[in-house]
Amino acid sequence: MIGRILQIKLGDVTGAMKEYQYIADNHSEHVLADSALYNVGRCYEVIGDDTRAEMIYLRLLRNHPGSSRSEDARLRLDELSLMVR
């Protein structure tokens, strides 16, 4: 929730990314860990670091293969690969 407030309401993408990353790294079994990781990837995209975003999406697919965010991560990876062409 703090990450969303920072990102959406305050426009603090870096602060939001830190909050999401904290959840992903320290609470990897939490029900929202996959969403936190996905949001880290989106934040990297916002700041223009598509390479790191791809790495985060791949980590999500590896660590949370059956999560509801897996399909979202696949779609983002597809979008990023199309942008490179």
N, CA, C and O atoms as a Maestro MAE file, in Angstrom:
{
 s_m_m2io_version
 :::
 2.0.0
}

f_m_ct {
 s_m_title
 :::
 protein
 m_atom[340] {
  # First column is atom index #
  i_m_mmod_type
  r_m_x_coord
  r_m_y_coord
  r_m_z_coord
  i_m_residue_number
  s_m_chain_name
  s_m_pdb_residue_name
  s_m_pdb_atom_name
  i_m_atomic_number
  :::
  1 25 0.822 -1.186 0.000 1 A "MET " " N  " 7
  2 3 0.000 0.000 0.000 1 A "MET " " CA " 6
  3 2 0.874 1.261 0.000 1 A "MET " " C  " 6
  4 15 0.588 2.226 -0.708 1 A "MET " " O  " 8
  5 25 1.924 1.236 0.792 2 A "ILE " " N  " 7
  6 3 2.822 2.399 0.846 2 A "ILE " " CA " 6
  7 2 3.447 2.635 -0.525 2 A "ILE " " C  " 6
  8 15 3.561 3.774 -0.976 2 A "ILE " " O  " 8
  9 25 3.851 1.550 -1.184 3 A "GLY " " N  " 7
  10 3 4.435 1.673 -2.518 3 A "GLY " " CA " 6
  11 2 3.480 2.318 -3.493 3 A "GLY " " C  " 6
  12 15 3.884 3.186 -4.266 3 A "GLY " " O  " 8
  13 25 2.217 1.915 -3.476 4 A "ARG " " N  " 7
  14 3 1.221 2.485 -4.395 4 A "ARG " " CA " 6
  15 2 1.003 3.972 -4.113 4 A "ARG " " C  " 6
  16 15 0.878 4.775 -5.037 4 A "ARG " " O  " 8
  17 25 0.958 4.330 -2.830 5 A "ILE " " N  " 7
  18 3 0.778 5.743 -2.474 5 A "ILE " " CA " 6
  19 2 1.955 6.556 -2.986 5 A "ILE " " C  " 6
  20 15 1.775 7.618 -3.581 5 A "ILE " " O  " 8
  21 25 3.159 6.050 -2.752 6 A "LEU " " N  " 7
  22 3 4.347 6.764 -3.221 6 A "LEU " " CA " 6
  23 2 4.345 6.898 -4.735 6 A "LEU " " C  " 6
  24 15 4.634 7.966 -5.275 6 A "LEU " " O  " 8
  25 25 4.017 5.806 -5.414 7 A "GLN " " N  " 7
  26 3 4.085 5.794 -6.872 7 A "GLN " " CA " 6
  27 2 2.963 6.607 -7.507 7 A "GLN " " C  " 6
  28 15 3.222 7.458 -8.358 7 A "GLN " " O  " 8
  29 25 1.743 6.360 -7.111 8 A "ILE " " N  " 7
  30 3 0.592 6.962 -7.792 8 A "ILE " " CA " 6
  31 2 0.270 8.358 -7.260 8 A "ILE " " C  " 6
  32 15 0.138 9.308 -8.031 8 A "ILE " " O  " 8
  33 25 0.148 8.470 -5.975 9 A "LYS " " N  " 7
  34 3 -0.285 9.751 -5.390 9 A "LYS " " CA " 6
  35 2 0.827 10.790 -5.343 9 A "LYS " " C  " 6
  36 15 0.591 11.974 -5.584 9 A "LYS " " O  " 8
  37 25 2.048 10.337 -5.028 10 A "LEU " " N  " 7
  38 3 3.141 11.288 -4.849 10 A "LEU " " CA " 6
  39 2 4.128 11.317 -6.008 10 A "LEU " " C  " 6
  40 15 4.988 12.196 -6.061 10 A "LEU " " O  " 8
  41 25 4.021 10.377 -6.931 11 A "GLY " " N  " 7
  42 3 4.920 10.350 -8.074 11 A "GLY " " CA " 6
  43 2 6.358 9.998 -7.726 11 A "GLY " " C  " 6
  44 15 7.278 10.315 -8.480 11 A "GLY " " O  " 8
  45 25 6.553 9.345 -6.586 12 A "ASP " " N  " 7
  46 3 7.891 8.968 -6.128 12 A "ASP " " CA " 6
  47 2 8.175 7.516 -6.535 12 A "ASP " " C  " 6
  48 15 8.027 6.595 -5.731 12 A "ASP " " O  " 8
  49 25 8.576 7.332 -7.772 13 A "VAL " " N  " 7
  50 3 8.798 6.000 -8.317 13 A "VAL " " CA " 6
  51 2 9.946 5.295 -7.597 13 A "VAL " " C  " 6
  52 15 9.858 4.101 -7.313 13 A "VAL " " O  " 8
  53 25 11.013 6.019 -7.304 14 A "THR " " N  " 7
  54 3 12.158 5.417 -6.619 14 A "THR " " CA " 6
  55 2 11.783 4.957 -5.219 14 A "THR " " C  " 6
  56 15 12.156 3.858 -4.807 14 A "THR " " O  " 8
  57 25 11.055 5.781 -4.489 15 A "GLY " " N  " 7
  58 3 10.603 5.396 -3.154 15 A "GLY " " CA " 6
  59 2 9.665 4.203 -3.206 15 A "GLY " " C  " 6
  60 15 9.761 3.298 -2.377 15 A "GLY " " O  " 8
  61 25 8.768 4.197 -4.168 16 A "ALA " " N  " 7
  62 3 7.840 3.084 -4.338 16 A "ALA " " CA " 6
  63 2 8.604 1.799 -4.639 16 A "ALA " " C  " 6
  64 15 8.305 0.740 -4.087 16 A "ALA " " O  " 8
  65 25 9.594 1.907 -5.524 17 A "MET " " N  " 7
  66 3 10.376 0.735 -5.901 17 A "MET " " CA " 6
  67 2 11.065 0.139 -4.676 17 A "MET " " C  " 6
  68 15 11.122 -1.083 -4.535 17 A "MET " " O  " 8
  69 25 11.580 0.972 -3.805 18 A "LYS " " N  " 7
  70 3 12.238 0.485 -2.588 18 A "LYS " " CA " 6
  71 2 11.252 -0.268 -1.707 18 A "LYS " " C  " 6
  72 15 11.599 -1.308 -1.147 18 A "LYS " " O  " 8
  73 25 10.035 0.236 -1.575 19 A "GLU " " N  " 7
  74 3 9.008 -0.436 -0.767 19 A "GLU " " CA " 6
  75 2 8.634 -1.790 -1.381 19 A "GLU " " C  " 6
  76 15 8.549 -2.796 -0.676 19 A "GLU " " O  " 8
  77 25 8.414 -1.804 -2.686 20 A "TYR " " N  " 7
  78 3 8.081 -3.057 -3.365 20 A "TYR " " CA " 6
  79 2 9.227 -4.063 -3.240 20 A "TYR " " C  " 6
  80 15 9.000 -5.242 -2.967 20 A "TYR " " O  " 8
  81 25 10.439 -3.593 -3.438 21 A "GLN " " N  " 7
  82 3 11.614 -4.463 -3.376 21 A "GLN " " CA " 6
  83 2 11.771 -5.061 -1.982 21 A "GLN " " C  " 6
  84 15 12.137 -6.228 -1.844 21 A "GLN " " O  " 8
  85 25 11.499 -4.270 -0.953 22 A "TYR " " N  " 7
  86 3 11.586 -4.752 0.426 22 A "TYR " " CA " 6
  87 2 10.647 -5.947 0.631 22 A "TYR " " C  " 6
  88 15 11.036 -6.960 1.213 22 A "TYR " " O  " 8
  89 25 9.413 -5.817 0.150 23 A "ILE " " N  " 7
  90 3 8.439 -6.916 0.273 23 A "ILE " " CA " 6
  91 2 8.923 -8.132 -0.507 23 A "ILE " " C  " 6
  92 15 8.902 -9.251 0.007 23 A "ILE " " O  " 8
  93 25 9.355 -7.920 -1.734 24 A "ALA " " N  " 7
  94 3 9.802 -9.027 -2.587 24 A "ALA " " CA " 6
  95 2 11.003 -9.756 -1.991 24 A "ALA " " C  " 6
  96 15 11.085 -10.981 -2.073 24 A "ALA " " O  " 8
  97 25 11.932 -9.017 -1.394 25 A "ASP " " N  " 7
  98 3 13.155 -9.613 -0.862 25 A "ASP " " CA " 6
  99 2 12.982 -10.218 0.531 25 A "ASP " " C  " 6
  100 15 13.576 -11.254 0.832 25 A "ASP " " O  " 8
  101 25 12.186 -9.590 1.369 26 A "ASN " " N  " 7
  102 3 12.102 -9.992 2.767 26 A "ASN " " CA " 6
  103 2 10.850 -10.771 3.132 26 A "ASN " " C  " 6
  104 15 10.763 -11.335 4.223 26 A "ASN " " O  " 8
  105 25 9.891 -10.807 2.235 27 A "HIS " " N  " 7
  106 3 8.642 -11.520 2.495 27 A "HIS " " CA " 6
  107 2 8.222 -12.272 1.232 27 A "HIS " " C  " 6
  108 15 7.088 -12.142 0.771 27 A "HIS " " O  " 8
  109 25 9.133 -13.048 0.687 28 A "SER " " N  " 7
  110 3 8.909 -13.694 -0.609 28 A "SER " " CA " 6
  111 2 7.762 -14.696 -0.608 28 A "SER " " C  " 6
  112 15 7.267 -15.063 -1.673 28 A "SER " " O  " 8
  113 25 7.332 -15.142 0.562 29 A "GLU " " N  " 7
  114 3 6.213 -16.084 0.640 29 A "GLU " " CA " 6
  115 2 4.884 -15.383 0.899 29 A "GLU " " C  " 6
  116 15 3.839 -16.033 0.939 29 A "GLU " " O  " 8
  117 25 4.914 -14.075 1.074 30 A "HIS " " N  " 7
  118 3 3.689 -13.314 1.323 30 A "HIS " " CA " 6
  119 2 2.792 -13.367 0.092 30 A "HIS " " C  " 6
  120 15 3.275 -13.470 -1.035 30 A "HIS " " O  " 8
  121 25 1.507 -13.299 0.314 31 A "VAL " " N  " 7
  122 3 0.538 -13.382 -0.772 31 A "VAL " " CA " 6
  123 2 0.717 -12.258 -1.803 31 A "VAL " " C  " 6
  124 15 0.332 -12.419 -2.961 31 A "VAL " " O  " 8
  125 25 1.288 -11.143 -1.399 32 A "LEU " " N  " 7
  126 3 1.488 -10.030 -2.320 32 A "LEU " " CA " 6
  127 2 2.910 -9.910 -2.858 32 A "LEU " " C  " 6
  128 15 3.234 -8.933 -3.534 32 A "LEU " " O  " 8
  129 25 3.754 -10.884 -2.569 33 A "ALA " " N  " 7
  130 3 5.150 -10.814 -3.023 33 A "ALA " " CA " 6
  131 2 5.247 -10.778 -4.545 33 A "ALA " " C  " 6
  132 15 6.081 -10.055 -5.092 33 A "ALA " " O  " 8
  133 25 4.415 -11.541 -5.230 34 A "ASP " " N  " 7
  134 3 4.453 -11.535 -6.692 34 A "ASP " " CA " 6
  135 2 4.038 -10.181 -7.245 34 A "ASP " " C  " 6
  136 15 4.632 -9.695 -8.208 34 A "ASP " " O  " 8
  137 25 3.029 -9.570 -6.649 35 A "SER " " N  " 7
  138 3 2.606 -8.233 -7.090 35 A "SER " " CA " 6
  139 2 3.686 -7.194 -6.801 35 A "SER " " C  " 6
  140 15 3.919 -6.289 -7.602 35 A "SER " " O  " 8
  141 25 4.337 -7.331 -5.659 36 A "ALA " " N  " 7
  142 3 5.421 -6.406 -5.322 36 A "ALA " " CA " 6
  143 2 6.531 -6.506 -6.361 36 A "ALA " " C  " 6
  144 15 7.052 -5.491 -6.823 36 A "ALA " " O  " 8
  145 25 6.887 -7.726 -6.723 37 A "LEU " " N  " 7
  146 3 7.940 -7.936 -7.714 37 A "LEU " " CA " 6
  147 2 7.520 -7.380 -9.076 37 A "LEU " " C  " 6
  148 15 8.319 -6.742 -9.760 37 A "LEU " " O  " 8
  149 25 6.285 -7.618 -9.463 38 A "TYR " " N  " 7
  150 3 5.778 -7.075 -10.718 38 A "TYR " " CA " 6
  151 2 5.868 -5.543 -10.710 38 A "TYR " " C  " 6
  152 15 6.276 -4.934 -11.699 38 A "TYR " " O  " 8
  153 25 5.492 -4.941 -9.608 39 A "ASN " " N  " 7
  154 3 5.537 -3.480 -9.503 39 A "ASN " " CA " 6
  155 2 6.962 -2.945 -9.538 39 A "ASN " " C  " 6
  156 15 7.194 -1.839 -10.026 39 A "ASN " " O  " 8
  157 25 7.913 -3.709 -9.032 40 A "VAL " " N  " 7
  158 3 9.323 -3.318 -9.163 40 A "VAL " " CA " 6
  159 2 9.676 -3.238 -10.654 40 A "VAL " " C  " 6
  160 15 10.308 -2.281 -11.102 40 A "VAL " " O  " 8
  161 25 9.266 -4.242 -11.401 41 A "GLY " " N  " 7
  162 3 9.516 -4.245 -12.841 41 A "GLY " " CA " 6
  163 2 8.891 -3.059 -13.540 41 A "GLY " " C  " 6
  164 15 9.519 -2.434 -14.395 41 A "GLY " " O  " 8
  165 25 7.659 -2.746 -13.181 42 A "ARG " " N  " 7
  166 3 6.988 -1.592 -13.788 42 A "ARG " " CA " 6
  167 2 7.715 -0.295 -13.451 42 A "ARG " " C  " 6
  168 15 7.844 0.590 -14.296 42 A "ARG " " O  " 8
  169 25 8.190 -0.189 -12.211 43 A "CYS " " N  " 7
  170 3 8.940 1.015 -11.821 43 A "CYS " " CA " 6
  171 2 10.215 1.144 -12.645 43 A "CYS " " C  " 6
  172 15 10.568 2.240 -13.083 43 A "CYS " " O  " 8
  173 25 10.909 0.020 -12.858 44 A "TYR " " N  " 7
  174 3 12.108 0.075 -13.697 44 A "TYR " " CA " 6
  175 2 11.756 0.544 -15.105 44 A "TYR " " C  " 6
  176 15 12.514 1.294 -15.719 44 A "TYR " " O  " 8
  177 25 10.620 0.107 -15.611 45 A "GLU " " N  " 7
  178 3 10.209 0.575 -16.930 45 A "GLU " " CA " 6
  179 2 9.971 2.086 -16.922 45 A "GLU " " C  " 6
  180 15 10.372 2.784 -17.853 45 A "GLU " " O  " 8
  181 25 9.327 2.585 -15.883 46 A "VAL " " N  " 7
  182 3 9.030 4.018 -15.788 46 A "VAL " " CA " 6
  183 2 10.311 4.846 -15.807 46 A "VAL " " C  " 6
  184 15 10.362 5.909 -16.427 46 A "VAL " " O  " 8
  185 25 11.341 4.356 -15.125 47 A "ILE " " N  " 7
  186 3 12.587 5.136 -15.092 47 A "ILE " " CA " 6
  187 2 13.490 4.841 -16.292 47 A "ILE " " C  " 6
  188 15 14.585 5.393 -16.405 47 A "ILE " " O  " 8
  189 25 13.015 3.959 -17.191 48 A "GLY " " N  " 7
  190 3 13.734 3.716 -18.436 48 A "GLY " " CA " 6
  191 2 14.775 2.616 -18.390 48 A "GLY " " C  " 6
  192 15 15.610 2.524 -19.290 48 A "GLY " " O  " 8
  193 25 14.745 1.779 -17.365 49 A "ASP " " N  " 7
  194 3 15.717 0.681 -17.257 49 A "ASP " " CA " 6
  195 2 15.031 -0.637 -17.624 49 A "ASP " " C  " 6
  196 15 14.706 -1.455 -16.764 49 A "ASP " " O  " 8
  197 25 14.824 -0.812 -18.934 50 A "ASP " " N  " 7
  198 3 14.117 -1.993 -19.418 50 A "ASP " " CA " 6
  199 2 14.875 -3.284 -19.163 50 A "ASP " " C  " 6
  200 15 14.253 -4.332 -18.989 50 A "ASP " " O  " 8
  201 25 16.190 -3.237 -19.135 51 A "THR " " N  " 7
  202 3 16.989 -4.438 -18.874 51 A "THR " " CA " 6
  203 2 16.708 -4.966 -17.469 51 A "THR " " C  " 6
  204 15 16.495 -6.163 -17.279 51 A "THR " " O  " 8
  205 25 16.708 -4.078 -16.501 52 A "ARG " " N  " 7
  206 3 16.401 -4.506 -15.122 52 A "ARG " " CA " 6
  207 2 14.947 -4.942 -15.000 52 A "ARG " " C  " 6
  208 15 14.641 -5.883 -14.268 52 A "ARG " " O  " 8
  209 25 14.060 -4.276 -15.701 53 A "ALA " " N  " 7
  210 3 12.650 -4.684 -15.683 53 A "ALA " " CA " 6
  211 2 12.526 -6.120 -16.178 53 A "ALA " " C  " 6
  212 15 11.826 -6.928 -15.569 53 A "ALA " " O  " 8
  213 25 13.197 -6.439 -17.268 54 A "GLU " " N  " 7
  214 3 13.165 -7.810 -17.789 54 A "GLU " " CA " 6
  215 2 13.691 -8.804 -16.767 54 A "GLU " " C  " 6
  216 15 13.117 -9.879 -16.595 54 A "GLU " " O  " 8
  217 25 14.775 -8.457 -16.089 55 A "MET " " N  " 7
  218 3 15.347 -9.349 -15.078 55 A "MET " " CA " 6
  219 2 14.343 -9.581 -13.945 55 A "MET " " C  " 6
  220 15 14.228 -10.699 -13.443 55 A "MET " " O  " 8
  221 25 13.632 -8.556 -13.549 56 A "ILE " " N  " 7
  222 3 12.639 -8.681 -12.483 56 A "ILE " " CA " 6
  223 2 11.480 -9.559 -12.939 56 A "ILE " " C  " 6
  224 15 11.020 -10.419 -12.187 56 A "ILE " " O  " 8
  225 25 11.008 -9.352 -14.155 57 A "TYR " " N  " 7
  226 3 9.901 -10.174 -14.669 57 A "TYR " " CA " 6
  227 2 10.313 -11.644 -14.762 57 A "TYR " " C  " 6
  228 15 9.521 -12.534 -14.450 57 A "TYR " " O  " 8
  229 25 11.537 -11.894 -15.186 58 A "LEU " " N  " 7
  230 3 12.024 -13.278 -15.244 58 A "LEU " " CA " 6
  231 2 12.131 -13.882 -13.845 58 A "LEU " " C  " 6
  232 15 11.832 -15.060 -13.649 58 A "LEU " " O  " 8
  233 25 12.555 -13.078 -12.879 59 A "ARG " " N  " 7
  234 3 12.605 -13.537 -11.487 59 A "ARG " " CA " 6
  235 2 11.198 -13.885 -10.994 59 A "ARG " " C  " 6
  236 15 11.005 -14.894 -10.315 59 A "ARG " " O  " 8
  237 25 10.233 -13.059 -11.333 60 A "LEU " " N  " 7
  238 3 8.852 -13.341 -10.941 60 A "LEU " " CA " 6
  239 2 8.399 -14.674 -11.519 60 A "LEU " " C  " 6
  240 15 7.813 -15.494 -10.812 60 A "LEU " " O  " 8
  241 25 8.669 -14.890 -12.802 61 A "LEU " " N  " 7
  242 3 8.266 -16.147 -13.438 61 A "LEU " " CA " 6
  243 2 8.957 -17.355 -12.805 61 A "LEU " " C  " 6
  244 15 8.359 -18.423 -12.675 61 A "LEU " " O  " 8
  245 25 10.207 -17.178 -12.416 62 A "ARG " " N  " 7
  246 3 10.975 -18.261 -11.802 62 A "ARG " " CA " 6
  247 2 10.486 -18.548 -10.376 62 A "ARG " " C  " 6
  248 15 10.310 -19.706 -9.997 62 A "ARG " " O  " 8
  249 25 10.269 -17.491 -9.595 63 A "ASN " " N  " 7
  250 3 9.951 -17.659 -8.180 63 A "ASN " " CA " 6
  251 2 8.463 -17.837 -7.893 63 A "ASN " " C  " 6
  252 15 8.094 -18.393 -6.858 63 A "ASN " " O  " 8
  253 25 7.612 -17.371 -8.795 64 A "HIS " " N  " 7
  254 3 6.163 -17.434 -8.583 64 A "HIS " " CA " 6
  255 2 5.475 -17.897 -9.872 64 A "HIS " " C  " 6
  256 15 4.644 -17.171 -10.417 64 A "HIS " " O  " 8
  257 25 5.807 -19.092 -10.363 65 A "PRO " " N  " 7
  258 3 5.320 -19.519 -11.678 65 A "PRO " " CA " 6
  259 2 3.799 -19.622 -11.799 65 A "PRO " " C  " 6
  260 15 3.259 -19.433 -12.888 65 A "PRO " " O  " 8
  261 25 3.116 -19.912 -10.725 66 A "GLY " " N  " 7
  262 3 1.667 -20.073 -10.809 66 A "GLY " " CA " 6
  263 2 0.884 -18.866 -10.330 66 A "GLY " " C  " 6
  264 15 -0.330 -18.947 -10.145 66 A "GLY " " O  " 8
  265 25 1.557 -17.765 -10.131 67 A "SER " " N  " 7
  266 3 0.884 -16.591 -9.569 67 A "SER " " CA " 6
  267 2 0.013 -15.893 -10.604 67 A "SER " " C  " 6
  268 15 0.155 -16.097 -11.809 67 A "SER " " O  " 8
  269 25 -0.875 -15.077 -10.103 68 A "SER " " N  " 7
  270 3 -1.748 -14.305 -10.986 68 A "SER " " CA " 6
  271 2 -0.962 -13.253 -11.770 68 A "SER " " C  " 6
  272 15 -1.432 -12.769 -12.800 68 A "SER " " O  " 8
  273 25 0.214 -12.904 -11.295 69 A "ARG " " N  " 7
  274 3 1.047 -11.907 -11.975 69 A "ARG " " CA " 6
  275 2 1.975 -12.501 -13.032 69 A "ARG " " C  " 6
  276 15 2.638 -11.765 -13.762 69 A "ARG " " O  " 8
  277 25 2.023 -13.818 -13.113 70 A "SER " " N  " 7
  278 3 2.892 -14.467 -14.104 70 A "SER " " CA " 6
  279 2 2.519 -14.072 -15.529 70 A "SER " " C  " 6
  280 15 3.383 -13.746 -16.343 70 A "SER " " O  " 8
  281 25 1.228 -14.105 -15.815 71 A "GLU " " N  " 7
  282 3 0.790 -13.747 -17.168 71 A "GLU " " CA " 6
  283 2 1.092 -12.278 -17.463 71 A "GLU " " C  " 6
  284 15 1.489 -11.934 -18.576 71 A "GLU " " O  " 8
  285 25 0.903 -11.416 -16.465 72 A "ASP " " N  " 7
  286 3 1.243 -9.997 -16.639 72 A "ASP " " CA " 6
  287 2 2.729 -9.835 -16.948 72 A "ASP " " C  " 6
  288 15 3.105 -9.047 -17.816 72 A "ASP " " O  " 8
  289 25 3.567 -10.581 -16.239 73 A "ALA " " N  " 7
  290 3 5.013 -10.508 -16.467 73 A "ALA " " CA " 6
  291 2 5.361 -10.989 -17.875 73 A "ALA " " C  " 6
  292 15 6.203 -10.388 -18.542 73 A "ALA " " O  " 8
  293 25 4.727 -12.057 -18.326 74 A "ARG " " N  " 7
  294 3 4.968 -12.545 -19.695 74 A "ARG " " CA " 6
  295 2 4.583 -11.485 -20.728 74 A "ARG " " C  " 6
  296 15 5.304 -11.260 -21.701 74 A "ARG " " O  " 8
  297 25 3.452 -10.846 -20.506 75 A "LEU " " N  " 7
  298 3 3.014 -9.797 -21.433 75 A "LEU " " CA " 6
  299 2 3.999 -8.630 -21.461 75 A "LEU " " C  " 6
  300 15 4.299 -8.098 -22.530 75 A "LEU " " O  " 8
  301 25 4.497 -8.237 -20.310 76 A "ARG " " N  " 7
  302 3 5.470 -7.148 -20.257 76 A "ARG " " CA " 6
  303 2 6.757 -7.556 -20.977 76 A "ARG " " C  " 6
  304 15 7.341 -6.753 -21.705 76 A "ARG " " O  " 8
  305 25 7.197 -8.798 -20.776 77 A "LEU " " N  " 7
  306 3 8.397 -9.276 -21.465 77 A "LEU " " CA " 6
  307 2 8.191 -9.249 -22.975 77 A "LEU " " C  " 6
  308 15 9.090 -8.856 -23.719 77 A "LEU " " O  " 8
  309 25 7.020 -9.660 -23.426 78 A "ASP " " N  " 7
  310 3 6.718 -9.607 -24.856 78 A "ASP " " CA " 6
  311 2 6.740 -8.176 -25.371 78 A "ASP " " C  " 6
  312 15 7.302 -7.901 -26.431 78 A "ASP " " O  " 8
  313 25 6.132 -7.268 -24.625 79 A "GLU " " N  " 7
  314 3 6.121 -5.858 -25.015 79 A "GLU " " CA " 6
  315 2 7.535 -5.293 -25.091 79 A "GLU " " C  " 6
  316 15 7.885 -4.596 -26.044 79 A "GLU " " O  " 8
  317 25 8.334 -5.595 -24.091 80 A "LEU " " N  " 7
  318 3 9.714 -5.086 -24.068 80 A "LEU " " CA " 6
  319 2 10.521 -5.645 -25.226 80 A "LEU " " C  " 6
  320 15 11.337 -4.930 -25.807 80 A "LEU " " O  " 8
  321 25 10.312 -6.903 -25.571 81 A "SER " " N  " 7
  322 3 11.071 -7.480 -26.682 81 A "SER " " CA " 6
  323 2 10.634 -6.871 -28.021 81 A "SER " " C  " 6
  324 15 11.447 -6.754 -28.939 81 A "SER " " O  " 8
  325 25 9.382 -6.490 -28.138 82 A "LEU " " N  " 7
  326 3 8.906 -5.831 -29.366 82 A "LEU " " CA " 6
  327 2 9.491 -4.429 -29.495 82 A "LEU " " C  " 6
  328 15 9.743 -3.955 -30.603 82 A "LEU " " O  " 8
  329 25 9.703 -3.773 -28.368 83 A "MET " " N  " 7
  330 3 10.253 -2.415 -28.393 83 A "MET " " CA " 6
  331 2 11.705 -2.411 -28.860 83 A "MET " " C  " 6
  332 15 12.179 -1.415 -29.408 83 A "MET " " O  " 8
  333 25 12.407 -3.509 -28.650 84 A "VAL " " N  " 7
  334 3 13.819 -3.598 -29.025 84 A "VAL " " CA " 6
  335 2 13.975 -3.744 -30.524 84 A "VAL " " C  " 6
  336 15 14.967 -3.282 -31.089 84 A "VAL " " O  " 8
  337 25 13.026 -4.369 -31.170 85 A "ARG " " N  " 7
  338 3 13.119 -4.640 -32.603 85 A "ARG " " CA " 6
  339 2 13.105 -3.415 -33.439 85 A "ARG " " C  " 6
  340 15 13.177 -3.503 -34.665 85 A "ARG " " O  " 8
  :::
 }
 m_bond[339] {
  # First column is bond index #
  i_m_from
  i_m_to
  i_m_order
  :::
  1 1 2 1
  2 2 3 1
  3 3 4 2
  4 3 5 1
  5 5 6 1
  6 6 7 1
  7 7 8 2
  8 7 9 1
  9 9 10 1
  10 10 11 1
  11 11 12 2
  12 11 13 1
  13 13 14 1
  14 14 15 1
  15 15 16 2
  16 15 17 1
  17 17 18 1
  18 18 19 1
  19 19 20 2
  20 19 21 1
  21 21 22 1
  22 22 23 1
  23 23 24 2
  24 23 25 1
  25 25 26 1
  26 26 27 1
  27 27 28 2
  28 27 29 1
  29 29 30 1
  30 30 31 1
  31 31 32 2
  32 31 33 1
  33 33 34 1
  34 34 35 1
  35 35 36 2
  36 35 37 1
  37 37 38 1
  38 38 39 1
  39 39 40 2
  40 39 41 1
  41 41 42 1
  42 42 43 1
  43 43 44 2
  44 43 45 1
  45 45 46 1
  46 46 47 1
  47 47 48 2
  48 47 49 1
  49 49 50 1
  50 50 51 1
  51 51 52 2
  52 51 53 1
  53 53 54 1
  54 54 55 1
  55 55 56 2
  56 55 57 1
  57 57 58 1
  58 58 59 1
  59 59 60 2
  60 59 61 1
  61 61 62 1
  62 62 63 1
  63 63 64 2
  64 63 65 1
  65 65 66 1
  66 66 67 1
  67 67 68 2
  68 67 69 1
  69 69 70 1
  70 70 71 1
  71 71 72 2
  72 71 73 1
  73 73 74 1
  74 74 75 1
  75 75 76 2
  76 75 77 1
  77 77 78 1
  78 78 79 1
  79 79 80 2
  80 79 81 1
  81 81 82 1
  82 82 83 1
  83 83 84 2
  84 83 85 1
  85 85 86 1
  86 86 87 1
  87 87 88 2
  88 87 89 1
  89 89 90 1
  90 90 91 1
  91 91 92 2
  92 91 93 1
  93 93 94 1
  94 94 95 1
  95 95 96 2
  96 95 97 1
  97 97 98 1
  98 98 99 1
  99 99 100 2
  100 99 101 1
  101 101 102 1
  102 102 103 1
  103 103 104 2
  104 103 105 1
  105 105 106 1
  106 106 107 1
  107 107 108 2
  108 107 109 1
  109 109 110 1
  110 110 111 1
  111 111 112 2
  112 111 113 1
  113 113 114 1
  114 114 115 1
  115 115 116 2
  116 115 117 1
  117 117 118 1
  118 118 119 1
  119 119 120 2
  120 119 121 1
  121 121 122 1
  122 122 123 1
  123 123 124 2
  124 123 125 1
  125 125 126 1
  126 126 127 1
  127 127 128 2
  128 127 129 1
  129 129 130 1
  130 130 131 1
  131 131 132 2
  132 131 133 1
  133 133 134 1
  134 134 135 1
  135 135 136 2
  136 135 137 1
  137 137 138 1
  138 138 139 1
  139 139 140 2
  140 139 141 1
  141 141 142 1
  142 142 143 1
  143 143 144 2
  144 143 145 1
  145 145 146 1
  146 146 147 1
  147 147 148 2
  148 147 149 1
  149 149 150 1
  150 150 151 1
  151 151 152 2
  152 151 153 1
  153 153 154 1
  154 154 155 1
  155 155 156 2
  156 155 157 1
  157 157 158 1
  158 158 159 1
  159 159 160 2
  160 159 161 1
  161 161 162 1
  162 162 163 1
  163 163 164 2
  164 163 165 1
  165 165 166 1
  166 166 167 1
  167 167 168 2
  168 167 169 1
  169 169 170 1
  170 170 171 1
  171 171 172 2
  172 171 173 1
  173 173 174 1
  174 174 175 1
  175 175 176 2
  176 175 177 1
  177 177 178 1
  178 178 179 1
  179 179 180 2
  180 179 181 1
  181 181 182 1
  182 182 183 1
  183 183 184 2
  184 183 185 1
  185 185 186 1
  186 186 187 1
  187 187 188 2
  188 187 189 1
  189 189 190 1
  190 190 191 1
  191 191 192 2
  192 191 193 1
  193 193 194 1
  194 194 195 1
  195 195 196 2
  196 195 197 1
  197 197 198 1
  198 198 199 1
  199 199 200 2
  200 199 201 1
  201 201 202 1
  202 202 203 1
  203 203 204 2
  204 203 205 1
  205 205 206 1
  206 206 207 1
  207 207 208 2
  208 207 209 1
  209 209 210 1
  210 210 211 1
  211 211 212 2
  212 211 213 1
  213 213 214 1
  214 214 215 1
  215 215 216 2
  216 215 217 1
  217 217 218 1
  218 218 219 1
  219 219 220 2
  220 219 221 1
  221 221 222 1
  222 222 223 1
  223 223 224 2
  224 223 225 1
  225 225 226 1
  226 226 227 1
  227 227 228 2
  228 227 229 1
  229 229 230 1
  230 230 231 1
  231 231 232 2
  232 231 233 1
  233 233 234 1
  234 234 235 1
  235 235 236 2
  236 235 237 1
  237 237 238 1
  238 238 239 1
  239 239 240 2
  240 239 241 1
  241 241 242 1
  242 242 243 1
  243 243 244 2
  244 243 245 1
  245 245 246 1
  246 246 247 1
  247 247 248 2
  248 247 249 1
  249 249 250 1
  250 250 251 1
  251 251 252 2
  252 251 253 1
  253 253 254 1
  254 254 255 1
  255 255 256 2
  256 255 257 1
  257 257 258 1
  258 258 259 1
  259 259 260 2
  260 259 261 1
  261 261 262 1
  262 262 263 1
  263 263 264 2
  264 263 265 1
  265 265 266 1
  266 266 267 1
  267 267 268 2
  268 267 269 1
  269 269 270 1
  270 270 271 1
  271 271 272 2
  272 271 273 1
  273 273 274 1
  274 274 275 1
  275 275 276 2
  276 275 277 1
  277 277 278 1
  278 278 279 1
  279 279 280 2
  280 279 281 1
  281 281 282 1
  282 282 283 1
  283 283 284 2
  284 283 285 1
  285 285 286 1
  286 286 287 1
  287 287 288 2
  288 287 289 1
  289 289 290 1
  290 290 291 1
  291 291 292 2
  292 291 293 1
  293 293 294 1
  294 294 295 1
  295 295 296 2
  296 295 297 1
  297 297 298 1
  298 298 299 1
  299 299 300 2
  300 299 301 1
  301 301 302 1
  302 302 303 1
  303 303 304 2
  304 303 305 1
  305 305 306 1
  306 306 307 1
  307 307 308 2
  308 307 309 1
  309 309 310 1
  310 310 311 1
  311 311 312 2
  312 311 313 1
  313 313 314 1
  314 314 315 1
  315 315 316 2
  316 315 317 1
  317 317 318 1
  318 318 319 1
  319 319 320 2
  320 319 321 1
  321 321 322 1
  322 322 323 1
  323 323 324 2
  324 323 325 1
  325 325 326 1
  326 326 327 1
  327 327 328 2
  328 327 329 1
  329 329 330 1
  330 330 331 1
  331 331 332 2
  332 331 333 1
  333 333 334 1
  334 334 335 1
  335 335 336 2
  336 335 337 1
  337 337 338 1
  338 338 339 1
  339 339 340 2
  :::
 }
}
